[in-house]
Amino acid sequence: MNDTEQLIKEALGQLAERTPHPGPTLNALRRKRKRQRNNIFLIATAGMAAVVVLIFAGVIASDRYTPPNQNNAAAALVGDDQVSRLPLKYSPHWLPEGYGEVYRGLLDGERAYVPTGAQGYPFTDGGPLTKLGKSKSKPDTTGWDEVSVRGLKAWVRTEQGQSPGLTARLVWEAQDWLSVTVRGTDDVKQTALRVAESVRADSKVVHRPPFVLKGMEATEVWGSSPGDWGAQLAEDPLVVQVSTRSPGLSGGAPVTVRGKQGVQVDGAVAVLDGSVWVTVRGAASPEELVRTANDVELSPSPDTSWIGRGL
């Protein structure tokens, strides 16, 4: 044992002295105390060790979720340090097997998951889907069945939707009003309940927008794989999109956009900038469309690693 290990051992011994179970080992450690200046150093070391223990305990505790409390709806999702700087603050911890995330809507904290190989959301074919969202107010649940999510009152409705089978929507109140929508499974109601039971407040989720326009982040991101994605920001009267896919504009006139040759058609301009297409649509003059496209700030390394990834 070297001198540093001995000092740490003695410091931990002094911490242990404060517990109600002193023993022979502590007595031996007390007999090994050295000069007064060493005592001061040991006290400082013990203090540092205590801080390390407290910090370590805090890190572990921060990753735990408070059990549900029927008298406090928020307690079902709030962690010890629940403060989140991100709008995507909820995550499911169970999904149907083989599902991966394909959509994030930052305005309402929406996250959508589909089976591996399905195309990016939004969908129009009514394919299998599990979606988590949040809102500030309770939706109209008249006629819905009352159920329970982690001890909290919840409501569920099952109906014929876009998909060939049934669609279930489940809502309950935590820090926000949360909802789970499920379609394309054998028992959509039970699947929705199981997903809802697994939802937790997740302060560790990180979202970096693929582009920013005058300080405003893209509010929607979707895709089918990390290399096949699109992002959108809708600011009336314009809609800005950045995507790895071509917008498919044809028959337009050439126009200079972002220092490159792009294309202009009625109500839209688009240009290939590096590996992505920047497209602006809306009721504005061609000059305004071009100016808006020029103002788009692209992320040099957008985080799309989550697209298609499961839990």
Number of C-alpha atoms within 10 A of each C-alpha: 5 6 8 9 10 11 16 15 14 23 23 20 19 19 15 14 14 9 8 7 8 12 10 8 9 18 12 12 15 14 8 10 12 10 8 9 9 12 14 11 13 21 17 13 18 21 16 13 16 15 12 12 12 12 12 12 11 13 13 11 14 16 15 16 18 17 13 18 14 13 9 12 19 19 18 24 23 22 20 15 14 16 12 14 11 16 17 24 18 23 21 19 14 16 20 18 11 14 22 25 25 29 26 26 19 19 14 17 20 21 24 23 27 28 20 17 12 19 17 22 21 13 12 8 9 15 16 19 22 27 22 26 23 25 17 11 10 14 12 7 14 8 9 15 12 13 15 15 22 19 15 19 15 21 20 22 17 17 12 11 12 15 15 13 17 18 25 24 22 26 30 24 23 21 17 16 16 24 23 26 25 27 29 20 18 10 14 21 20 13 21 27 23 18 23 27 17 14 20 20 24 22 21 15 14 14 15 13 21 24 23 17 17 9 9 12 17 22 19 21 26 26 25 22 21 16 13 15 22 22 23 23 20 15 11 8 9 18 17 24 24 28 22 17 15 14 16 7 14 9 9 14 11 15 18 15 22 19 10 12 14 21 20 24 16 14 14 22 30 31 26 21 16 8 9 17 18 28 27 27 21 19 14 15 12 19 10 15 24 23 14 21 23 15 12 21 14 16 12 8 9 13 14 22 10 18 23 25 17 19 13
